[in-house]
Amino acid sequence: MKTKHNFRNAFGMGQIMAMLLVVLPTLAFIITLMTDYWSVMQEDYKLKLIANQTSTVLDSEQDLRSNTLNATLDTEVGSRLCPKGTTISFSAPADATLPGQVIVTIKYTHNGPYFKNKTLSTQMQTYSYHDQNISITGTCQ
């Protein structure tokens, strides 16, 4: 007489489906979070490059109070490094705290799936070769 095999205690289809209901959304969350974090890190890197490039342009300028400074920065720095096709605009120059000090601040607001309205900011401090001081802020928007 043949006996009927019963697989009640085996890893059945119901348990597989229950496991997938837990594992797949968790994996999707982790992958999306890591992708968004990677995007923020790339944007932060671009802001550091813009700050470096801006300070290089400011170091080469002999008159940091010139009326054409913002036009020079727009030409030399431009918006090619701004994240996600945004454009950069520079504030009016202000005095830095110490003589000969050059402070460059670059800002960007990131809107991703998990990091919403996250303002990224990088600041670079250097010194002027021409004994002038300036503090300027660029915003990619």
C-alpha positions, 0 to 999 in steps of 0.5 A, spaced: 500 500 500 502 506 498 502 512 503 501 519 501 506 523 503 505 530 506 509 536 506 506 540 512 512 541 516 517 543 509 518 550 507 512 551 503 509 556 498 506 560 504 512 561 508 516 563 501 511 568 500 511 571 507 518 571 507 518 575 500 513 580 503 518 581 508 525 581 504 523 585 498 520 591 501 526 591 506 531 590 500 527 596 496 528 601 502 535 599 503 537 600 495 533 607 495 536 609 501 543 608 499 542 611 492 539 617 495 545 617 500 550 616 494 547 622 490 548 627 496 555 625 497 556 626 489 552 633 490 557 635 496 563 633 492 561 638 486 560 643 491 567 642 494 569 643 487 565 649 486 568 652 492 575 650 490 574 653 483 571 660 486 577 661 491 582 660 485 578 665 481 578 670 487 585 669 489 587 671 482 583 677 482 587 684 484 580 688 486 575 684 490 571 690 490 570 691 483 563 691 479 565 686 475 566 681 480 560 677 479 560 677 472 567 674 472 565 669 477 559 667 472 564 666 467 570 663 470 566 658 475 559 658 471 554 653 472 557 646 469 558 643 476 552 645 479 548 639 481 542 636 477 542 642 472 541 648 477 545 654 476 549 658 480 548 665 483 553 669 487 551 674 493 554 681 493 561 680 496 561 682 504 567 683 508 571 677 512 572 677 519 580 678 518 584 682 514 586 678 507 581 673 508 577 670 503 571 665 505 567 662 500 560 658 501 557 654 496 550 652 498 545 647 495 538 644 497 537 637 495 530 634 494 531 626 494 526 620 496 529 620 503 533 626 504 528 632 502 529 639 503 536 637 505 541 643 505 548 642 503 553 647 504 561 647 504 565 653 506 572 654 504 577 659 507 583 662 504 587 668 504 588 673 498 595 675 495 593 682 495 591 683 502 584 684 501 578 680 505 572 678 502 566 673 504 561 671 498 556 666 498 554 662 492 547 658 491 546 653 486 538 653 485 
